[in-house]
């Protein structure tokens, strides 16, 4: 589990340095795969059957369906990339490092010596980094990636604190994320078909 937490933090940090949309989608695929592994690991540890179901759902939805749909959108976008983020790559990476330090320091004070401290701190840091990506990226695809990173972090918080949420809550979370990604994906595709850049800052021009 410690190796997984390190890799999850590494992928989240890399997302703050990425400008190519296809690279960002591949990173979120790898990140979601590691979340599925973490879910399965909790299932092995606790013997809870619903954790295996959660791991399978994560693999199908966030490792299979969502990256496949996003990659199709990226292929249609061709030359679109995150060239002019609100916060440049260096500052984004620095902000992500600050988020990690804050997460670990806060969790260390709240849960000193707890066995799940590292996993919980990683989950909180991922949630903050996902929020950072949503706030500082202009491309709709990158904002979707930030949303999934944030949701992965929230899901890991549940795994760290409760050793697995009830199945009905997990299904609700997956459904909400899938619907949000589908809606954002359709919006991105329609923007491109209309000849408008998928830079969401361009939408300000539509205000009356």
N, C-alpha and C positions, 0 to 999 in steps of 0.2 A: 504493500500500500504506500510506503514511503517513496518508492521509485515512481509510482503513478502520480503522486502529488507533485513531485519535482517536474515530471514531464508535462503535467497539466499547466503548471505555472510557466514553464518554458514556452509552450504553445501560445498561452495568453500573452506573454511578453512579445513573442514574435509577431503576433497580429498587430501590435502597435507600430511595427517597423515595415509592414507590408504595404505596397502600393498596387501590385498586380492583383486583380480580383480573383483570378483562377487560383493563385497561391493561397489567398485568404480562404477560399472554399475548401481547398485541400487541407489546410490547417484545422479548420473547424470540423472536418470529417475525422481527422486523427484525434482531435480533442474529444469528440463525441464517442469515438471508439474506446478511448481510455475511460470515459465515464461509464460506459457499458461494462467494461472490465471491473471497475470499482464496484458497481452494483452487483455483479456476479460474485465478487470476492466477499461482499457483505452477506450474500445468500449462502455461500459456503460456510462462513463463520457462524451465522445464526441458524442456518437450516430452514429459513423462511422461503416457502415456495414462491410467494408473490415477488420476491426479489429477483428470481430467475425470469419471471414474466416481465418485470421492469427492465431487466437487462436486455431481453429480447426485443421489447418495444423500443428501447433506445437505439438498438442496432438497426431495426427496420426503419424507424422514422428519421432519426438524426444522423445515422451513418449511411442509410440507403436513400430514402425518398427525398429528403430535403437537400443534401448535397447534389443529387442527380438533377433535381429541378433547378437549383442555383447554377450548376455548371452549364445547363442548357441555355439559361438566360445569359450567362457570361459569354458563351459562344456566339450568341446573337448580337451581343453588344460590341464585339470585335475589339476596337481600340480604346474602349473606356477603361480608365484606371483612376486611382485615388491620387491625383497629382497635386491638388491644392487643398489639403485638409485644413480645418479651422485651427488645429494645433499641429505643428509640423512633427515629423517622425521622432526627432530627437527629444522634443519636449514631451511628446506622448509617452515615449519609453521612460523618461524621467518620472513622469506622473504615475505611470504604472508601478515603477519601483517604490515610489512613495506610498502607493496604495498597499503594496505587499508589506512594507515595513509597518504601516499603520495597522493592518489586519493582524499581523503576528503580535505586535505589542499589545493591542486591545484584547486579543484572545488570551494572551499569556497572563494578563492581569485578571481577566474574568475567570479563566479556568486554569490556574497554575497546576502543573503536573498532570493534567488530564491526558488520557491515552489518545484521545481523538483530537488533541489540540492542533497538531500540524494539518490534519485533513480539514478541520473546520476553518483554520486561518487561510488555507489555500482556497477553500470554497468562497469565503468572504472576499478575498483578493480578486478572484475571478469575477465575482459579481460586480465589484467596483470597476474592474478593467472593462467588462462588457458595457457598463454604463458610460465609461469614458469614451469607448468607440462610438456609441450611439450619439453622444453629444458633440464629438469633434470630427466626425467623418461626414463628407458631403454625399458620397455615392450611396445610392439606396442599397446596393448589395452589401457594402461594408456595414451599413446600419443593421441589416438583417443578421450579418455575422456577429455584430455586437450584441444583438438581442439573444442569439443562441448561446453565446458565451455567458451572458448574464444568467440565462435560464439554467445552463449547466452548473454554474456556481450555486444558484438557489437549490437545485436538485441535490448537489453535494452537501449543502448545509443540512438538508433533511437526512441524508445518509449518515452524516457525522454525528448529529445530535440524537436522532431517534433509531438509528440502525435500520432505517427503512420506513417510508411513509405507508399508510394504508393504500391498498391497490386502487380504490376508487379515486383517491386524491391524485395518484400518479397518472391515472387515465385522464383525469381532468386537465392536469398540467400538459400532458402530451397533446391533447386535443386543442387546447388554447394556443400552444406554440405552433402547431401545424397550421391552424387556421390563420394565425398572424403572418406566418411565413408565406402561405399561399396568397393571401391578400396583397402583401408587399411585393411578392414576385409578379403578380398580375399587373400591379401598378407600375412596376419597373418596366415590364415588357411593353405596356401600353404607352408609356412615356417615350420609349425608343421608337415605336411604330409611328408615333405622332411627330417624330423629328425633333423632339426635345431631348436634351441631354438628361441622363439619369442622375445628374448632380441635383440633389434635392433643394439646394439654395435657389435654383432657377424657378422653383414653384412660387417664390415671392412675387414674381412678375405677374402671376395670375390674379393677385389681389385687386379688387375693384377700387 
